[in-house]
């Protein structure tokens, strides 16, 4: 899974987490339905934003959801998933951009792609994905040529970039591509008046995605000798952070100018979670376990602690205390092979880190590793709600944050 918007699921709340998963699964299944099983490998966290934005603007007639069958990534459970033109546009955009990414890695000779047979196979896959993405985009009225053109220009810009080249010159092709995809969601949703503000939000999102990718890969690229926009242009991390913060602020303002039917999930992902993504990339915040109380301070286990106090609540308080209640036997155990398949799905989808899941073999309910982590309030450090939305903008978060 790749993408810069990677929300910790328990921070979304149950309602928004269900919606987010519906769009993620909808993107994956749209890729399978339109382009075959192998295309599902390009499922990504940022691509689902196209589906989220389309649904956020549209009226909600029947047909926006369907029930999908069991999947290892959902612990072999069925689920309601997003469908329709938003999911298909997200699939087409993901394919075209993934094809471009593969071609870029082949051109750079990264890793195994430095070997000629592997590079040849990768080129064929990229060509197939590019054609499939073009067909998928055409089916929903989106010309993917703008994406292909942006990628082609990116290669030339990077070849000419050097110390003193403005960093925004390097990010421009990515900005253009994401602006086109975001703007087309307004057309699909029947709100053409939203095209301009969403194009601006998409342009800034593309800038942010390029910046954060460069920041996160900076040390790795330096060690391997790979091209990095920050190193090539001589841009400092301070300047990169300023540009990133400006982009987050601009996205918030652009979303305020668009009209939505239900902006809750889009707002949380593109305002709150983007700010978290910037902090994560620059190492200024992290999701960690709750800090121990200071010496002499009383222990507190309020709602922010995500769980009961440590220890066994059934433990006897003294001699002769009541024994713990017997644990009910777990039925319907999975076999070795089925359990291994479910475990693989849970690990790949991060449910074992940030979700509630069943043990792959015993089906015993378990909590993810960060279910008790203190990720901060969803509105921590945010001054936007009172200015950009009417009513409640976050799950459990009022607009006076």
C-alpha positions in Angstrom: 0.0 0.0 0.0 1.3 3.4 -0.9 0.0 6.9 -0.4 0.4 9.9 2.0 -3.0 9.8 3.6 -2.7 6.8 5.9 -5.1 7.4 8.7 -4.8 5.4 11.9 -8.2 3.7 11.9 -9.2 4.1 15.5 -8.7 7.8 15.1 -11.4 7.9 12.4 -14.1 6.6 14.7 -16.2 3.6 13.8 -18.5 5.4 11.3 -15.8 7.1 9.3 -13.6 4.0 9.4 -16.4 2.0 7.8 -16.8 4.6 5.1 -13.1 4.8 4.5 -12.9 1.0 4.1 -15.8 1.0 1.8 -13.9 3.3 -0.6 -10.7 1.4 -0.2 -12.4 -1.9 -1.0 -14.4 -0.3 -3.8 -11.2 0.9 -5.5 -9.7 -2.6 -5.2 -12.8 -4.3 -6.6 -13.2 -1.7 -9.4 -9.6 -2.5 -10.5 -10.4 -6.2 -10.5 -13.7 -5.9 -12.3 -12.5 -3.6 -15.0 -8.9 -4.6 -15.4 -8.3 -8.1 -13.9 -6.9 -9.6 -10.7 -3.3 -8.4 -11.1 -4.4 -4.8 -11.4 -5.4 -4.8 -7.8 -1.8 -4.5 -6.9 -2.0 -0.7 -7.6 -4.7 -0.2 -4.9 -3.5 2.8 -2.9 -4.6 5.1 -0.1 -4.5 8.3 -2.1 -6.5 7.0 -5.1 -9.5 6.4 -2.9 -9.7 10.1 -2.3 -11.1 10.5 -5.9 -13.9 8.1 -4.9 -14.5 9.9 -1.6 -14.7 13.3 -3.3 -17.2 12.0 -5.9 -19.5 10.6 -3.4 -19.2 13.6 -1.0 -20.6 15.9 -3.7 -23.3 13.7 -5.2 -26.8 13.0 -4.1 -27.2 9.6 -2.6 -29.6 7.5 -4.7 -29.6 3.7 -4.4 -26.6 2.1 -6.0 -23.7 3.9 -4.4 -23.0 0.8 -2.3 -23.0 -3.0 -2.8 -22.3 -6.0 -0.6 -19.0 -7.6 -1.4 -18.1 -11.2 -0.5 -15.5 -12.3 2.1 -12.0 -11.1 1.6 -8.8 -11.9 3.5 -8.1 -8.2 3.9 -11.3 -7.9 5.8 -10.7 -11.1 7.9 -12.9 -13.1 5.5 -15.9 -10.9 6.2 -18.4 -9.5 3.7 -18.8 -5.7 3.6 -20.6 -2.8 2.0 -18.3 -1.2 -0.6 -18.4 1.8 -2.8 -19.2 1.4 -6.4 -20.0 3.5 -9.4 -18.2 6.2 -11.5 -16.1 7.5 -8.6 -14.5 4.2 -7.9 -14.0 3.6 -11.6 -12.3 7.0 -12.0 -10.1 6.2 -9.0 -9.1 2.9 -10.6 -8.3 4.5 -13.9 -6.2 7.2 -12.4 -4.4 4.7 -10.1 -3.5 2.5 -13.1 -2.1 5.3 -15.2 0.0 6.8 -12.4 1.2 3.4 -11.4 2.3 2.7 -14.9 4.2 5.9 -15.0 5.8 5.1 -11.7 7.0 1.7 -13.0 8.4 3.4 -16.2 10.2 5.9 -14.0 11.8 3.1 -11.9 12.8 1.3 -15.0 14.4 4.4 -16.4 16.3 4.9 -13.2 17.3 1.2 -13.0 16.1 0.9 -9.4 16.7 -2.4 -7.6 15.8 -5.5 -9.7 14.7 -3.3 -12.5 18.4 -2.8 -13.3 18.3 -6.3 -14.8 17.3 -6.3 -18.4 14.8 -9.2 -18.3 13.0 -7.8 -15.3 13.0 -4.3 -16.8 11.5 -5.7 -20.0 8.7 -7.4 -18.1 8.0 -4.3 -16.1 7.7 -2.2 -19.3 5.1 -4.6 -20.6 3.1 -4.4 -17.4 3.4 -0.6 -17.4 2.2 -0.4 -21.1 -0.7 -2.7 -20.3 -1.7 -0.7 -17.2 -1.5 2.6 -19.2 -3.8 1.3 -21.9 -6.2 -0.2 -19.3 -6.3 3.1 -17.4 -7.0 5.0 -20.6 -10.0 2.7 -21.4 -11.2 3.1 -17.8 -10.9 6.9 -17.9 -12.7 7.1 -21.2 -15.6 5.1 -19.8 -16.3 7.8 -17.3 -15.5 10.7 -19.6 -12.0 11.4 -18.3 -9.1 11.8 -20.8 -6.0 10.3 -19.2 -3.8 12.0 -21.8 -3.3 14.8 -19.3 -1.8 12.3 -16.8 0.5 10.8 -19.4 1.6 14.2 -20.6 2.4 15.3 -17.1 4.5 12.2 -16.5 6.4 12.7 -19.8 7.1 16.3 -18.8 8.3 15.2 -15.4 11.1 13.2 -16.9 12.4 16.1 -18.9 12.1 18.6 -16.0 14.0 16.3 -13.7 16.8 15.9 -16.3 17.2 19.7 -16.4 16.8 20.5 -12.7 19.8 21.5 -10.7 20.8 23.7 -7.8 18.7 26.9 -7.9 15.8 25.4 -9.8 12.6 26.3 -8.0 11.2 23.2 -6.3 7.7 24.0 -7.6 9.0 23.7 -11.1 9.7 20.1 -10.3 6.3 19.4 -8.7 4.3 21.1 -11.4 3.5 18.0 -13.5 2.3 16.1 -10.5 0.1 19.1 -9.5 -1.4 19.2 -13.0 -2.3 15.5 -13.0 -4.0 15.5 -9.6 -5.8 18.8 -10.4 -7.4 17.1 -13.4 -8.5 14.0 -11.5 -10.0 16.0 -8.6 -11.8 18.4 -10.9 -13.4 15.6 -12.8 -15.1 14.3 -9.6 -17.2 17.5 -9.8 -18.4 16.5 -13.3 -19.2 13.0 -12.3 -21.1 14.2 -9.3 -23.2 16.7 -11.3 -21.6 19.8 -9.7 -19.6 21.5 -12.4 -19.3 24.6 -10.2 -17.0 22.6 -7.9 -14.5 21.9 -10.7 -12.4 25.0 -10.1 -12.0 24.8 -6.3 -11.4 21.1 -6.5 -8.8 21.5 -9.2 -7.0 23.9 -6.8 -7.3 21.4 -4.0 -6.0 18.7 -6.3 -3.1 20.8 -7.5 -2.0 21.5 -3.9 -2.5 17.8 -3.0 -0.2 16.8 -5.9 2.4 19.3 -4.7 2.1 17.9 -1.1 2.4 14.3 -2.3 5.5 15.0 -4.3 7.1 17.0 -1.4 6.4 14.3 1.3 7.6 11.5 -1.0 10.8 13.5 -1.5 11.2 14.1 2.3 10.6 10.5 3.2 13.0 9.2 0.6 15.7 11.8 1.1 18.2 9.7 3.1 17.5 6.5 1.2 18.0 8.3 -2.1 21.3 9.8 -0.9 22.6 6.4 0.2 21.7 4.8 -3.2 22.6 7.7 -5.4 19.0 8.0 -6.7 17.6 11.3 -7.9 15.7 13.4 -5.2 14.1 16.7 -5.9 15.2 18.3 -2.6 18.8 17.3 -3.1 18.9 18.1 -6.8 17.5 21.6 -6.3 19.3 22.3 -3.1 16.0 22.9 -1.2 16.3 22.8 2.6 13.9 20.9 4.8 12.8 24.2 6.3 11.7 25.5 2.9 10.1 22.1 2.1 8.1 22.2 5.4 6.9 25.8 4.6 5.7 24.7 1.2 3.9 21.7 2.7 2.2 23.7 5.4 1.1 26.2 2.8 -0.4 23.4 0.7 -2.4 22.0 3.6 -3.7 25.5 4.3 -4.6 26.0 0.7 -6.5 22.7 0.4 -8.6 23.7 3.4 -9.5 27.0 1.8 -10.3 25.4 -1.6 -12.6 22.8 0.0 -14.4 25.7 1.7 -15.3 27.1 -1.7 -16.9 23.8 -2.9 -20.4 22.5 -2.2 -20.8 19.1 -0.8 -23.7 16.8 0.1 -21.7 15.2 2.9 -18.2 16.5 3.4 -17.4 14.7 6.7 -15.0 12.0 5.5 -13.4 14.2 2.8 -12.8 17.0 5.3 -11.2 14.6 7.8 -8.9 13.0 5.2 -7.9 16.2 3.3 -7.6 18.5 6.3 -6.9 16.6 9.6 -5.1 13.6 8.1 -3.1 15.6 5.7 -1.7 17.7 8.6 -0.8 14.5 10.3 0.9 13.2 7.2 3.1 16.3 7.1 4.0 15.9 10.7 4.8 12.2 10.2 7.0 12.9 7.2 9.0 15.6 8.9 9.2 13.7 12.2 7.3 16.3 14.3 4.6 13.9 15.5 4.0 10.2 15.8 1.5 7.7 16.9 2.9 6.3 20.2 1.8 4.7 23.3 0.4 6.9 26.0 3.1 8.4 28.2 3.5 7.3 31.7 2.3 9.8 34.3 5.0 12.0 35.9 6.4 11.0 39.2 4.0 11.9 42.0 1.1 12.4 39.6 -2.0 10.2 40.0 -2.6 7.7 37.3 -5.6 8.5 35.0 -7.5 6.2 32.7 -10.0 8.5 31.1 -11.5 8.1 27.6 -8.3 9.2 26.0 -6.5 6.1 27.3 -8.3 3.8 24.8 -9.0 1.0 27.2 -9.4 -0.1 30.8 -6.5 0.1 33.3 -3.9 -2.5 33.0 -4.2 -5.7 34.9 -6.8 -8.4 35.3 -10.1 -7.0 36.6 -11.0 -10.5 37.9 -7.9 -10.9 39.9 -8.6 -11.6 43.6 -8.0 -8.6 45.8 -6.8 -10.8 48.6 -6.7 -14.4 49.9 -9.9 -16.1 49.1 -10.9 -13.7 46.3 -13.0 -14.8 43.4 -11.2 -16.7 40.6 -11.3 -15.4 37.1 -14.3 -16.6 35.1 -13.7 -19.5 32.7 -13.0 -18.6 29.1 -15.6 -19.9 26.6 -14.3 -22.4 24.1 -13.6 -20.9 20.6 -15.4 -22.8 17.9 -15.1 -22.8 14.2 -11.3 -22.8 14.2 -9.8 -22.3 10.8 -7.4 -24.8 9.4 -3.7 -24.1 9.0 -3.8 -23.0 5.3 -7.0 -20.9 5.7 -5.6 -19.2 8.8 -2.3 -18.4 7.0 -4.2 -16.8 4.2 -6.3 -14.7 6.6 -3.1 -13.7 8.5 -1.5 -12.5 5.3 -4.5 -10.4 4.5 -4.6 -8.9 8.0 -0.9 -8.1 7.9 -1.1 -6.4 4.5 -4.1 -4.3 5.4 -2.5 -3.1 8.8 -5.5 -4.4 10.7 -3.1 -6.2 13.1 -1.7 -2.7 13.9 -4.6 -0.3 13.9 -7.8 -2.4 13.8 -10.1 -4.8 15.6 -9.7 -8.2 14.1 -10.3 -11.9 14.8 -7.3 -14.2 15.4 -6.7 -15.9 12.0 -6.9 -19.4 13.5 -9.0 -19.3 16.7 -11.3 -16.4 15.6 -10.7 -14.8 19.0 -11.4 -11.0 19.0 -8.2 -9.0 19.3 -7.1 -5.4 19.3 -4.5 -4.0 17.0 -1.2 -2.9 18.5 -2.0 0.8 18.4 -5.6 0.5 19.6 -4.3 2.0 22.9 -2.0 4.5 21.4 -2.4 8.2 22.0 -2.7 9.7 18.6 -4.1 13.0 19.8 -7.5 14.6 19.4 -8.7 14.7 15.8 -8.8 18.5 16.1 -5.5 18.9 17.8 -3.7 21.9 16.3 -6.6 22.6 14.0 -8.3 26.0 13.7 -10.3 25.2 10.6 -13.6 23.8 11.6 -15.2 27.0 12.7 -14.3 28.6 9.4 -15.0 26.0 6.8 -18.0 23.8 7.6 -21.5 24.0 8.9 -22.5 21.5 11.5 -20.3 18.7 12.8 -17.3 18.2 10.6 -15.6 15.2 12.3 -16.8 12.1 14.0 -17.3 13.2 17.6 -15.7 16.6 17.0 -17.7 19.8 17.1 -17.1 22.8 15.0 -15.8 24.9 17.9 -12.4 23.0 17.8 
